[in-house]
């Protein structure tokens, strides 16, 4: 099983301060990179350590998690292969550092990857944050749904975000309502991006669900 190379991860804390904390894995958007998620380190509670991970697929000058067509369609087998490699990495670092819990934050395509990880292992994650993104349809995983547990899920977006099409939004909203403990927020004028108000709300959300962890 492939896993994430160590050099493709940016951590919010040095190795000697990671042990026994809660891990928050941050997943970037299509054609971007792990550096784009560093801004969200500020939203993490003091009990958590963030790990911004680079997707394995070269996309222009950046990276992605799996190929997308203009309508956001993808190949299920490629999505699952990448998701399993990320899970293998999470398993390894969770053992290495004794993380007390794992949560996910995904932007754009990173939200689709985060949702896929949740669908594969719904009991493994404390909370999930999806920003300006979507949930990728997956007939194979849908057979076992609704999920056996409703994990807290924050979904933030701008209603006028032109990148995520209406069909993807409709599917995403329905899936989240049926499978998660959903907190949905919209941010007028933000576009396909992050805003200070959204990051503040993410901070409150993560603090609420990770506050029981101690460093």
N, C-alpha and C positions, 0 to 999 in steps of 0.2 A: 504494500500500500504506500503510495506517495504521500509525503507530508510537506508542510511548509518549511522552506529553508530558513534558518535562524536569521540570515542577513536580510530577509524580506519582512521583518517585523520591527516596528518602532515601539518601545515600551515607555510608559509614563514615569516609571521608577526604575532605578538601577536594581540589579539582581539581588543585592543584599537587603533590599527593602520589599521584595515581592512576597516573601513566604507568609502563608497563613492569611492572606487577604482574599477578597472577592475579585475574580477576574472579569473584566469587561472587554470583549473582543470587538474591535471596530473594523467594519468592512466598507471599502470605498466604492465609488461608482464606476461606470464603464468608461474606459479611457483615462482614468485618473490614477491615483496611487496612494500608498499608505500615508504620505505626508499630508494629504488633504484632510485626514481625519484627526490630526494632532490638535486641531482647534477644539475638538470635543473633549480633550483630556480635562479641560477646566470644568466640565460638567460632572465629573466623577466625584463621588463622596470620598472622604479621607480614608475610608475603610477599603477602598478598591484600588486596583492597579489596571491601567488600560494597556491593551496591545493592539496597535493598528497594523493590520496584515495586508500584504500585497497579493492581489489576484495572480494566478499563474499564466493567464493568457495575454500575450503582447497585443496591445491595441494602440496603433499609432505610436506616439511617444510615451504612452501610459500603459495601463494594464486593465484587465477585466477578469471576470469569474467564468464566463462562458459566452459564446457567440450569441448575438442578438440580431434579428432583422429589424427593419424600420417600424414594424408593428409590435415589437418587443416579444416576438415568438422566439423560442429556443429549443434546443435538442435535449430531451429529457435525460438521456444517458450521460451527456456531457455535464449537465447540471448536477446529477447525482455523483458522478465521478469526482468533481471538484468538491462537492459538499463532504464526501467521505474523507477526502484528503485533509480538509480543514478539521473535521472531527478527530482524525488521527493526531493532528498537531495539538488540539485542545486536550486530548487524553494524555499526551506526553507531558505538556507543561503543567497540567493539573497535578500529575503525580510528582513532577520535579519540584514544584513550589508549594504543594499542599494547599492549593486554593480551596476556600470554603464553599464557593458557589461560582457559577459562570453565568454571565448575561451577555447579550449581543446588541450591538448598535450597527445598523446598516443604512447607508445613503444610496438612493437610486437603485442601481442593480445590486448593491450591497444589501439592500432590504430584501430583495428576492433571495439572495443567498442566505441571509439570516432566517427568513421564513422557512426555507428548505431544511436548514439545520434543525429548526424547531420541529418540523414535521417528521424528521427522522428520529429525533430523540426528545420528545415533548417533556419528559420528566427530568431532563438534564439541565434545564435553564431556569434561572430565577426570574428573569425579566428580559423583554426584547423591545428594542426601539427601532422603528422604521421611519426614515425621513425622505420625503420626496421620491418615494419608490413604489414598488408593486410586489405582488405575490405571483410567482410563475406557476401556471397550471401544471399539474402533474397527476395523470390518471392513475399511475401506479400507487402513489402515496395516498391518493384520495380514497382508495379502497378501505383504508384503516381509519377513516375520519367520520365523524368529528373526533378530535384528539381526546385522549382519556383525561387530560387535565387542561384547565384554562389558565395558561400562563399570562401574567400581566403584559400587555403589549401597548406601547405608545406609538401612534401613527400621526405624524405631523406632515403637513403639505400646504401648498398654496392652491386654491381651487382653480386658478388660472394657469397652473403649470402646464405648458404646452408639450413637454417631453413625454409625459405619461398619458396615453390615450384613454378615451372614455371606456372602452371595453376592458382595458386593464384595470382601471379604477373601479369599475362595477364588480369585476371578479374579486379584486382585492378587498373591497369593502364587505362583500358577502362572506368571503372566506374568514376574514378577521372576526366578524360578528358571530359566526358559527363555531369558531375554534379557539378564541382567546378571550381573556378579560380585557376588553378594548377600552383605551382612552384615546379619543380622536380629537385633534386640534388642527385648525386651519389658520394661515397667516397671510393676510392680504398683502400683495405687492412683493412678496418674497421671491417669487419665481422658482426656478429649479436650482435652489441654493439653500444655504443655512442662514438664519437670522439670529440676532442676539436674543430676541424674545423666545424663539424656539429653543435655543440652547439653554436658556434659563428654565424653561418648562421641563426639558429633558433632565436637568440637574435635580429639580424637585422630584420628578418621577423616580429617578434612580435612587435618590436618597431615601425615598419612602420604602422601597423594596430591598435595599441593601443595608439599611441602618442597623440590622441585628448583627452584622459581621464586625469583627474587631481585628485590627492589624496585629 
